[in-house]
Amino acid sequence: MTSSARRPGRPTRSPRHPRDRGLAVRARGVAASLLCLVVLAGCTGKGDDSAAGSTAPASPIVTGPLCEVLPTGTEPGNPASLTGEPVDVALQWITVLTAFEAAVRASGLATDLRGMEGLTILAPTDDAFLRKFSAANWDELILSRPDDLRALLRAHLIDGAHSLADLVTAGNITTLDGTEATVAADGAMARIAGDAQTLCVDYRATNARIHVIDKVLGDLPTTAHEDDHIGH
């Protein structure tokens, strides 16, 4: 990413384990009912702004129990401000995705993601990475296992920019690593592959939809328990 693509004042993130940064944000339950998902015409990457006869594009609506702790209104990183950003830049502004965004940079996938005509990202929170990887395992992935890191990221990518409503209607997905998974409605949210819960969905970037989830997908083993014996 060139310096011109980064907003002024945005700090550069170090690709460290989220436990070391202390930036994990806990998903909080909400008592108020969630907004219902609205299926909009042209919700794929190619249709969002190009429908014949359309006027100004609708304001982006993100929904989910975690949205209330993320930037909103006129705050830096609010959903409307990300719609014109490349997907790798948009990820930097979603404050619960520091580990995922660091993995995108460390793997060298940022350029590839920008070049895709349409993309859906199922992005695990920092808490999800904490539950999946030990600090040592995460550092090893970031620093010396680029192939495994890229495979891990592809397990969270879907071809085409799809709203959550699209995914629920389809009922199943195939990620870029070739894995098939079910998508089932769970109230206003959805469960992916049986137990990954969506937390804040339908962020838009220039060529992508981003859905925040609470679990790391893919086949890599869980090693977070290895930190227990050293006091984490």
Secondary structure, DSSP 8 states (H G I E B T S, - for coil): --GGGS-TT--------HHHHT--------SS--------TT-STTTTTT-TT--S------BSTTGGGS--TTSTT-HHHHTTS-HHHHHHHSTT-HHHHHHHHHHT-HHHHHH-SSEEEEEE-HHHHHHH--HHHHHHHHHH-HHHHHHHHHTTEEES---HHHHHHH-EEE-TTS-EEEEEEETTEEEETTTEEEEEEEEEETTEEEEEESS--SS----GGGGGGGT-
